[in-house]
């Protein structure tokens, strides 16, 4: 598995989770990739990572939740209030999705796009 492209490693991770966590990770992956055609899938820290202009979020799976940790979430506008974990840090914010919970697809994709905008603005500022 070490030599596989990131997208295949992510697919294998999803397949290894035959319960609700695999289905949830597959769904959020689909929403993330639909949010922007330039998103890149990576595999870091033994978890799926989605990036564009920097890390957007990671997708971790735990017994009770699928956790999407947004690298610069503290700087991303979240009008729908999707962030529900890691709310006190100075940088990251996370969304914990538990069994039988649905995520608002439109609000989630807007959050992903806002995270991309934050990343790209940071990259642009560093170039000046």
C-alpha positions, -999 to +999 in steps of 0.1 A: +000+000+000+030+023+006+037+027-031+001+034-042-010+069-054-028+088-027-062+085-044-058+047-044-047+047-007-078+067+002-100+043-018-084+014+001-089+031+034-126+036+026-129-001+015-113-012+048-142+005+067-173-016+057-195+002+082-210+037+084-175+053+087-165+041+052-197+054+037-193+087+055-157+091+044-166+082+008-194+108+009-173+137+022-145+128-002-170+130-031-182+164-018-147+177-013-136+167-049-168+182-064-162+215-046-132+224-068-116+206-097-081+216-086-082+198-053-054+174-048-056+142-028-027+133-007-018+107+020+000+121+051+002+110+087-015+078+076-048+096+067-064+111+037-055+148+030-071+172+006-052+202-005-053+233-028-029+261-020-021+242+012-040+217+033-078+221+032-085+192+056-077+157+068-101+128+070-096+108+101-117+078+113-124+069+148-147+044+165-174+070+171-167+096+144-153+106+111-133+138+118-125+164+092-099+187+105-095+219+086-059+231+088-067+268+089-103+264+101-100+292+127-097+317+098-125+302+077-160+317+078-185+290+089-219+306+086-237+272+088-219+263+120-205+230+107-174+232+129-183+212+161-148+201+174-114+216+181-131+250+186-107+265+211-074+263+191-057+292+173-055+275+140-075+243+133-112+236+135-129+202+129-162+186+120-170+153+138-196+133+119-212+105+140-232+075+129-266+084+114-256+121+111-259+138+077-238+167+066-254+196+047-237+191+013-241+227+001-229+242+034-200+217+035-189+225+000-191+262+007-168+256+037-143+237+016-143+266-010-138+291+019-109+271+031-094+271-004-098+309-006-081+312+028-052+291+016-049+309-017-050+343+000-022+332+023-001+320-006-007+353-024+002+373+007+035+354+011+045+362-025+043+400-018 
